[in-house]
Amino acid sequence: MKQKLILLAKSNLSLIASISFAFLILAVRIKITGSLFFSFLVWNLFLAGLPYLFSQLLKQLHTTNTNKLLQFGVFALWLLFLPNSPYIITDLVHLQNENASLVWLDMLIVFVYAINGLLLGLFSMIDIYQVLKSKYDAKNANFFMIYLCLLCGYGVYLGRFLRFNSWDLFTKPHILAYNIVHSLTNYNVWAMTFAFGGLLWILFWTLQSKLYKQ
């Protein structure tokens, strides 16, 4: 197990460096201003990283042909937390807050955290795509990823505008279901779903096609 963790860390060295840079510039801001205002980004980045952890676990379970029910459970958790990855983009709204006094530094901080969140989500999507392609074929896997991107786009709407969290599926299922049903008639819901879903699909396909030449 220890050796596997070391190999995983080495294979993700550039990603670790990027996340470390995000922590560094936030620490610099805290030192300069004495304010913890943007510290919520650390929590948001942690949530954005969960899909990548789940996708790595699912790849391992799939490779070893572990219990199918367990694999499905890990996949469900991946999908549940995936919207947290592109969600950090919407944290740009906090630049309008009166506590965001260092305009350029604050913009850089949110941008760096958003990029890291996106990368974590995209890398996890590539993992899932590879698993799906090995189980089915490339065409079906591609169609499935499109649907997943749209679901993720809708998840971003639920988080930013309706203020639901991933775990509210378990803690507030009735309230969540009620709001989902009533949101489907709202034009803004569909606009944001297709906007974020489309962006995620384009970024995923671009990154995936560069990493894995077909």
N, C-alpha and C positions, 0 to 999 in steps of 0.2 A: 504493500500500500504506500509506504513512504517513497519507494522508488517511482511509483506511478505519479505521485504528487510532484516529485522533482521534475519528471519528464513533462508533465502538464505545464508546470511553471516555465520551463525552458521554451516550450513551444508557443507560449503566450507572452514572451518577454517584452515584445514591443507594446502589447496591450497593457501590460503591467506598468511599463514606463509612462505611457500616456495617462493612465489613471493616477499614477504618482504625481505627474505634473499638475493634474487637476487639483489634487490635495495641496500641492505646494503653493499654487497661486492663491487658493482660498486662504491658506494659512498666512500668506503675505498680506492679504486684505484685512484679515482679522487683526494682525499686528499693527497695521497702519491706522485703521479706524477704531479698533477696540469693539467692533460690532460683530455679532454672530448672525447677522441677518440672512446671509446666503448659505448658512450651514445646513439648511434643509436640503440643499443639493446633494450632500453626502448620502442622506437617506434615500433620495430619489435615485441616485446612481447605484446604490446597493440593490434596490428593487429592480433596476434595469439590468443588473448583472445576474439575477436569479434565472431568467430564461436560458442564459448561456450555461449555467451550472446544470440545469435540468436537461438541456440538449446534449451536453457532454455525457451525462449519466445515461440518457436514453441510447446514445450511440454505443456505450459500453454494454448495456443490457441487450441491445439488438445483436451486437457482435457475438456475445456469449449465448444467445438464444434463450435468455431468461424468460420466466413466466410472462405470457402475453398480457395478462391482466395487470401486472406490475408495470409493464411497458406502457400500457394505455393510461394508467394512473399518472405516470411521469409526464407523458405527452399532454394530458389534461392540465397539469400544473404549469407546464411550459406555456400552453396557450393562454391560460388564465393570467399569467404574469407578463406575457409578451408586450401588451400595450404600455407597460411602464418604460420600455426602451425609447420609443419615439415621443412619449409624453413629455420628456424633459425639454423638448423644443418649445412647448407651450409655456415653460418657465420664463421665457423672454418677456412675458407680461409683467413680471416683477421689476423690470427695469423702469417702469413708471412709478414705482413706489418711492416715497420720499427718502427712504433709507438707502436707496441706490444712488449715492452721491458721487461716486467715482465712475463717471459714465463709461469711459473707455475700458477701464479695468473690470468693471462690473459686466460689461458686454462681453469681454473676453472670457470671463469666468463662466457665465451661463453658456456661451458658445462651446467652450471646451467640455463642459459637463454634458451638453447636448450631443456633441460629436461622440464622446465616449459611450453614452447611452445607446446611440444609434448603432455604433459598431458592435457593441455587445449583443444587441438584438439581431443585427444582420448576420453575425457569425453564428448565432444560435439557429437562425432560419436556414443557413447553409447546412448546418448539421442535420436538421430535420429533413431538408430536401434530399440529402444523400441517403437518409434512412428510407424515405418514401420511395425514392427511385430504385433502391435495391429490393423493395418489397413489391413494387408494381413496375411501372415503366416511366420514362422521362416525361411523356406527354401527360399522363395522369398526375404525376407529381407536380408538374408546372401548373395545371389547372387547380390543383388542391392548394398550392401556395398562393394563388390569386385570391381564393376565398379566404384564406387565413389572413392575408394582408387587409382585406376589407373588414373582417371581424376585428382586427387590431385597430384599424382606423375608427371603428365605432367605439371600441374600448377607450380610445383617447378622448372621444367626446364625453363618455360617461365619467371619466376622471376629471376633466377640466371644467365642464359646464354643470354636470349633475353632482359632482364631488363625491363619486363613489370610489372605493378602493377595491383591489382585487379580492381581499378577504371578505368583503361585504356579501359575496355570493353565499357565504356560510353564516354570517352574522345577521344579515338583513335580507334574506332571500325574497320575502314577500314585497318589501318596499322596492327592492331592485327590479323585480319582475313587473311591478305596477308602473314604474317609471320607464322601463324599456318599452312596454306596450304603448304608452301614451307618447313616447318620443318619436315613434315611427311615422307620425303624420307631420312632423316638423321638417320643413325644407332644409334648415340649417344642419340638422342631423345628417341628412344624406350628403349635403355638400361637404361637411367635414369628414364623413366616412370615406367618400371617394377621393377627397384631397389627400388625406393622410395615408389611406390605403394605396392610392396610386403612387404617391411618393415612395412609400416603403417598397412597393413592388419594383419600381424602376431602380432604386438603389440596390435592392437584393439581386435583381437580374444582372445589373452591371458588375457588381462585385463577384457574384457567382460565376459569371461567364469569363471573368479575368482569372479567377483562381482555378477553374476547372474547364479547360478547353474541351468542347464537345465536337 
